[in-house]
Amino acid sequence: MSFPTDPREEKSITHAALGDGDVGKTTLPQWRLLMNEYLAGTVGGMAGLVVGYPFDTVKVRLQNPETAGKYTHGIWSTFGRIVAEERFLGLFKGIASPMATLAPLNGLVFGGYGYFLRLQSSASGQVPTLWQVTVAGTLTGIAASTITAPTELIKIRQQTLISTGIPSTWSVVRTIYSKHGIPGLYRGITATVLRDAGYGPYFLAYELTTRLSPSSPVTPLFAGAIAGIIGWTATFPLDVLKTRIQSFDADGSGPYRSTWSTAVHSWQEEGWGVFWRGLWPTVVRAVPVNMATFGAFELALRYLA
């Protein structure tokens, strides 16, 4: 996908998603568009994951009530303490699971986003409204949550272990499955669905920023940073609830039984501030992660077109 030179053209992912292609090129068939978006999204997901995973580990440690009290001096102190106690690899605990699933999932997200945009478009190349962008992003997030929920459950169980040992992904899966079966792997699905619906404002922020920005190779980087900040800020309390629910086994008792019981208990015990705990490292992480994600996506899509 080339960067358009006409200021009247829309400078965004919707060029590829709606099948209008590059100037002078024929329209790609729908299957090819979907495959290109999936492959480019996977590349973007891998780039973003490597860049942002240490920040995600810090976020999870700060959100989990069992580990939050151990880290009380800010994100950089938390970084330092994890490295000192668990070595540098401690920041990457559990990365195997999301690398194997979340990176391809990111491909499905970008492919799904393009697909849902095309479903709403009456003609190839028609620029979607911002409402259509939001709907496409929201539907994509809801669909993606069916994969995100078990993947992040496994990741969180690994990230919250403070010892230097890193249990394998399969050992965590076997433990959960032996106790609770398939439903155990989908613990926190409600909170995950609600949080991942935030792909609506996420893609809205990206599209709006690209349409208002000058045509430039750095526009996807800037727009990606804005999208990451907006997407996380809009849904962060739900991410806190999801982390707390998924950090504990489902035994039918205790305060972390459901999204609602977790919200009520967390508010009563720790006040409203608990719903924003870990926001700062997440926002800091969102900037380079989404710059890498969208930058790698657009670059890969350009060479695949």
C-alpha positions, 0 to 999 in steps of 0.5 A: 500500500503506497502513501497517497499523494493527493490530499483528498485521498484517505491515508489509512488502512481503509485503502487496503481494507476496501480493496481500492489498492494502489494508484495504477494497480488493479483491484485485488480479489477479496481472498487476497485482500484478507490474506494480505491483511492477515499476514501483515497483521501477524507481522505487526503483532510480532513486532508490537509484542516484542516491544511491549511485553516487558511493560505488560508484565509490569502492568500485570504485577501491579494489577494482581492483588497478590503481587501489587503490594510487592511493587510500591515505587512506580513502574521503573522501580518495578522493572528494576526489581523484576530484573534484579530478582528474576533476571532480564528474562523475568520480564518476558515470562509467558511470551511463548503463549502470546507469540504463538497465538496473539501475533496470529490473532493480531493478523485475524484482528486486522483481517477481520477489521477489513472484512467487517468494513467491506460488509458495510460498504456498498461499493469497492473503494468507498471511504467508510464513515467513522461510524462504520469504522467503529462498528467494524472495530467493535465486532472484530474485538468481540470475535477476537476475544474468543481467542484472547481470553484463554491466551491471556489467562495462561499468560497472566498465570505465568506472569504472576509467578514471582519465582525465577522459574518459568513454567511452560505454557503446556504445564499451565494449560494442563493444570487449568484443564485438569481442574476445570476443563475447557470452561476453566480456560475461558475464565474472565470471558465476559470481562474480555469481551467487554474490554476487546470491544474497545477495538472500536475506539482503537481503530476509530482513533487510528482512522481519524488521526490518519485522515487529519494528518499530513501524508507521510511515511511516519503517519502510521507510527503517529496514528498508531501511538494515538490509537494505542493510548485511546484504546487502552484508556477507554477500556482500562478498568475492564482490563483490571477486572479481567486480570483480577478474575484470571489471576485466581482459579474458578472455585465458585466462591470468593470475591473474584467469581464474576466481573460484577463481584470483582468490580464491587469487591475491588471498589469496596476494598481499594476505592475507585483508584484501583480501576486505573492501577497500572494505567501509566505503564500501559500507556507508556507501553501503548506508544511504542507497541502500536507504533511498531504494530501499525508501522510493521503492518503498513510496511508489510502490506505495502510489499504484499500488495 
